[in-house]
Amino acid sequence: MGKSTFLIINCRNTFFFKINRKNIIYCEADSKRTIIYTITNNRIIIPCLLKRIEEQLTGDNFYRISRKHIINLYNCTQIIRKPIPKVILIDEIQLQIPRRNVKYLLNKLGLLTIHSDM
């Protein structure tokens, strides 16, 4: 059976969220909450840790670029390496990425070459 089209989150048996995975641009840790940003310009605040969301978003199209962010790789439009590494997502959203993770992100996207200057 294939992976569900929806991210279904049950938080503390009091909140229930159902979000289409394709609509997620990125997720951001905010203390003990997670904010999910969607292509419909919604911000969904969920009362659970980013790690819990990460466990449900494992797969080819999501990648944790830092302690604070998980991105949907389908919405990645550009990677800037210097002077400060960052990933550019749709709608010109810019997120900083630790220098040590740039190589892993390029590899995940299939863009890493032997001649990389990293």
Phi, psi and omega in degrees: 000134183285170179290141180297147176289338185250146170268119181246122185237126175245108184257116174052028180056020178238335180237142177227127181235140176227114185231132176293125182302324181296334183277350182280125174272306176200166177240145183228131175287138178217086184060241181262016178239165173234136176252125178254124179259131185243166181290346177269019178061028175265147170245119180251118181262122184242130182280058173209162185290153178301325180302321179294321177292318180303319181300328181271345182257012180298142181150184185290333188258005176235143182213133177275110184272343181198179177299333188260340189227142168238131180246154171271114186298334178294340181259008178276123182252338184198150173235126178253125183270324186224151001282328178245119181298133176207158177250139178252127179253178178303159183063024177060028176288127181245128178234131176290147180231133177303139183307321182293341182266350182300314181300319180293322178294315178300319178296316180298325179278353181076025183253357182282130179241164180297329183271017180298143180271014180282000000 
